[in-house]
Amino acid sequence: MRKFFKILGGWSICLGIISSTFFTSCVTVDTRKITYFQSPDTLPYQVLPPITPQVTRIQPDDILAVTVSSLSEESNVVFNFPNINALNTTVYPGATGTGGQMRQPLGYLVDSLGRIEMPLVGKLKMAGLTLEQAGDSIKLRLLNYLKEPTVNVRYLNHKFTVIGEVNRPSVLSLVDDHTSLPEALGMVGDLTIYGMRKNVMLIRTTNEKREVVRIDLTSREFFNSPYYYIRNNDVIYVDVDKGKVTFTDQRVQRLQMVPIFTGIATTIVVILNLLK
């Protein structure tokens, strides 16, 4: 009888060891898959060729913030009215707001003919101009009404989207032409450990065409890429490594086996208690 108890006890211990091994997983990560900007060179210092972002030009449907400053405070209020007053719009991921809404300044909408309409000045052609050129054009017209005006023009509705295997998928405002792809990924908390840094997809839509580009962020050659800087309406998609899918499937299978192992362990304990 004692021998029988020893056998059952031995089986219980073995079952416990097997269970703990079964539910414990060890994930091995290849650092070459997650290390950015790798290079065969081991030089501590390297000079990269300069790269200049493409200057964005105003297009129909752009919303512009036009800020006017002059010696006339009353006139300033009239011209800056669309920048102060706002519309309630739906909050998108990454934006802030309360009650499911956010307040976006009205701004000056560029119509289908590429024009904006300002108080006193009337309609002004903006399409095809840079922000600096637009400011100079508006300032030239305002000289007929204001003394020593200063004009600043910014985009209100330019944005980019980051989705996929990142920590905080978001739609974010694009402030200028100098926002790089690494900066954009930093804004959403970087890629997860399962994000495929060798296969980041960038979807770009312009008036001329739509592009789908595959980017390898593990190579330092990316610094010379024409897609280093992002543009308005870019969508950045980070694909998932197949290792995560395999690991997830295995984890689900382990969870499904929990009731079976629990039942076996409970039965052995009950038998031991009865025999004792």
C-alpha positions in Angstrom: 0.0 0.0 0.0 2.8 2.4 0.8 4.3 1.7 -2.5 1.0 2.6 -4.1 0.9 5.9 -2.3 4.5 6.6 -3.4 3.5 5.9 -7.0 0.5 8.3 -6.8 2.5 10.9 -5.1 5.2 10.6 -7.8 2.6 11.0 -10.5 1.2 14.1 -8.8 4.6 15.7 -8.7 5.3 14.8 -12.4 1.9 16.2 -13.3 2.7 19.5 -11.6 6.0 19.8 -13.3 4.5 19.0 -16.7 1.7 21.6 -16.1 4.1 24.3 -15.1 6.3 23.6 -18.1 3.2 23.5 -20.4 1.9 26.9 -19.3 5.3 28.6 -19.2 6.6 29.9 -22.5 10.0 31.2 -23.3 10.2 33.8 -26.1 13.5 34.3 -27.8 13.9 37.6 -29.6 16.3 38.1 -32.5 17.7 41.5 -31.9 18.5 42.0 -35.6 14.8 42.1 -36.2 14.1 45.0 -33.7 17.3 47.1 -34.0 16.9 50.3 -36.0 19.2 51.7 -38.6 21.8 48.9 -38.7 24.9 49.2 -40.8 27.9 47.0 -41.5 30.1 50.0 -40.7 31.4 50.2 -37.1 32.6 53.8 -37.4 31.7 55.9 -34.3 31.0 58.9 -36.6 29.5 59.1 -40.0 28.3 62.0 -42.1 25.1 61.4 -44.0 24.2 63.3 -47.3 21.6 66.0 -46.7 18.0 65.4 -47.6 15.4 68.1 -48.0 11.7 67.6 -47.5 9.3 68.5 -50.3 7.6 71.8 -49.7 3.9 71.4 -49.4 1.7 73.6 -51.6 -1.8 74.7 -50.8 -4.5 72.6 -52.4 -8.4 72.8 -52.6 -10.0 71.6 -49.3 -7.1 72.7 -47.2 -8.1 74.7 -44.1 -5.8 77.6 -43.4 -5.2 79.5 -40.2 -4.5 83.1 -41.3 -3.2 85.3 -38.4 -3.1 89.0 -39.0 -1.3 91.5 -36.8 -1.3 95.2 -37.3 -1.5 98.5 -35.4 -5.3 98.4 -35.6 -6.6 96.0 -32.9 -10.1 96.2 -34.2 -9.1 95.1 -37.7 -7.0 92.3 -36.2 -10.1 90.9 -34.4 -12.1 91.0 -37.7 -9.4 89.1 -39.7 -8.6 86.6 -36.9 -12.2 85.8 -36.1 -12.1 82.3 -37.9 -9.0 81.4 -35.8 -10.7 82.2 -32.5 -14.1 80.6 -33.2 -14.4 76.9 -33.6 -16.6 74.0 -34.8 -17.4 71.0 -32.7 -16.1 68.0 -34.5 -15.9 64.3 -33.6 -12.8 63.2 -31.7 -10.5 60.8 -33.6 -7.9 58.6 -31.8 -5.0 60.6 -30.6 -7.0 63.8 -30.3 -8.3 65.4 -27.2 -11.8 66.5 -26.3 -14.7 66.0 -24.1 -18.0 64.4 -24.6 -16.9 62.8 -27.9 -16.2 66.1 -29.5 -13.2 68.4 -30.0 -13.2 72.1 -31.0 -11.4 72.8 -34.3 -10.9 76.5 -35.4 -13.0 77.4 -38.4 -10.1 78.7 -40.4 -10.3 79.7 -44.0 -11.4 76.9 -46.3 -9.7 76.8 -49.8 -12.6 76.2 -52.2 -12.6 74.0 -55.3 -11.2 76.9 -57.4 -8.3 77.3 -54.9 -9.4 80.5 -53.3 -10.2 81.8 -49.8 -12.4 84.7 -48.9 -11.3 87.2 -46.3 -13.0 90.3 -44.9 -12.5 93.5 -46.9 -10.0 91.7 -49.2 -12.4 89.4 -50.8 -11.4 86.2 -52.7 -7.7 85.4 -52.9 -6.1 82.7 -55.0 -4.1 80.4 -52.7 -3.8 77.0 -54.6 -0.3 76.2 -55.7 1.4 78.6 -53.2 3.6 77.7 -50.3 2.6 79.0 -46.8 5.2 81.7 -47.1 4.0 82.8 -50.5 0.4 82.8 -49.3 1.4 85.1 -46.4 3.2 87.5 -48.7 0.2 87.6 -51.1 -2.3 88.3 -48.3 0.0 90.9 -46.8 0.2 92.7 -50.1 -3.5 93.0 -50.4 -3.9 94.1 -46.7 -1.6 97.1 -47.3 -4.6 98.8 -48.8 -6.5 98.6 -45.5 -3.9 98.2 -42.7 -0.7 99.8 -41.6 2.3 97.6 -41.3 0.4 94.3 -41.3 2.1 91.0 -40.4 0.6 87.7 -41.8 1.2 84.2 -40.7 -0.4 81.2 -42.5 -0.6 77.6 -41.2 -2.5 74.4 -42.1 -5.3 73.4 -39.7 -6.4 70.0 -41.2 -3.1 68.3 -42.3 -2.7 65.0 -40.6 -1.2 61.5 -40.8 -2.3 58.1 -39.5 -0.3 55.3 -37.8 -1.9 51.9 -37.4 -0.9 48.3 -36.9 1.7 46.9 -34.4 2.3 50.2 -32.6 1.6 51.0 -28.9 -0.9 53.8 -29.6 -2.5 53.7 -33.1 -3.5 57.3 -33.8 -4.4 60.0 -36.2 -2.2 63.0 -35.5 -1.8 66.6 -36.8 1.0 67.2 -39.2 2.5 70.5 -38.1 5.2 71.0 -40.8 7.1 69.5 -43.7 10.0 68.4 -41.4 8.3 65.5 -39.5 10.2 62.3 -40.2 8.9 58.8 -40.2 10.9 57.9 -37.1 9.4 60.9 -35.3 5.9 59.9 -36.4 6.5 56.4 -34.9 7.8 58.0 -31.7 4.6 60.0 -31.3 2.6 56.7 -31.1 4.9 55.1 -28.6 7.1 53.2 -31.1 6.5 49.7 -32.5 5.7 46.8 -30.3 8.2 44.0 -30.1 6.1 42.1 -32.7 6.1 45.0 -35.2 8.0 44.1 -38.4 10.6 46.9 -38.7 11.8 45.4 -42.0 8.3 45.7 -43.6 6.7 49.1 -42.7 4.1 50.1 -45.2 3.6 53.7 -46.2 0.5 54.7 -48.2 0.7 58.1 -49.8 -2.0 59.8 -51.8 -1.4 62.9 -53.9 -3.2 64.6 -56.6 -1.2 62.8 -59.2 -1.1 59.2 -57.9 -1.4 56.8 -55.0 1.8 55.0 -53.7 2.4 52.0 -51.5 6.0 51.7 -50.3 7.6 49.1 -48.2 10.3 50.5 -45.9 13.1 48.7 -44.0 13.7 50.6 -40.7 16.5 48.2 -39.7 18.7 49.5 -42.5 20.6 52.8 -42.2 20.0 53.3 -45.9 16.6 54.5 -44.9 18.2 57.9 -44.0 18.6 58.5 -47.8 15.0 57.5 -48.7 12.7 60.0 -50.4 10.1 58.7 -47.9 12.1 59.8 -44.8 9.8 62.7 -44.3 6.0 62.1 -44.2 3.4 64.2 -45.9 -0.2 65.2 -45.5 -2.6 62.2 -45.4 0.1 59.6 -45.2 -0.9 56.3 -43.7 1.8 54.3 -41.9 1.0 50.6 -41.4 3.2 48.3 -39.3 2.7 44.6 -40.1 2.7 42.0 -37.3 5.5 39.4 -37.1 4.3 35.8 -37.6 5.9 34.9 -34.3 3.2 36.8 -32.5 0.4 34.8 -34.3 2.1 31.5 -33.5 2.6 32.5 -29.9 -1.0 33.6 -29.6 -2.3 30.4 -31.0 -0.2 28.4 -28.6 -1.4 30.4 -25.7 -5.0 29.8 -26.7 -4.4 26.1 -26.9 -2.8 26.1 -23.4 -5.7 28.0 -22.0 -8.1 25.4 -23.5 -6.2 22.6 -21.8 -6.5 24.2 -18.3 -9.8 22.5 -17.4 -8.3 19.1 -18.4 -5.2 19.4 -16.3 -7.2 20.9 -13.4 -9.6 17.9 -13.5 -6.8 15.4 -13.6 -5.0 17.0 -10.7 -8.2 17.3 -8.6 -9.0 13.6 -9.3 -5.5 12.5 -8.1 -5.9 14.6 -4.9 -9.3 13.1 -4.1 -8.0 9.5 -4.7 -5.0 10.1 -2.4 -7.3 11.5 0.4 -9.7 8.5 0.1 -6.9 5.9 0.2 -5.4 7.6 3.2 
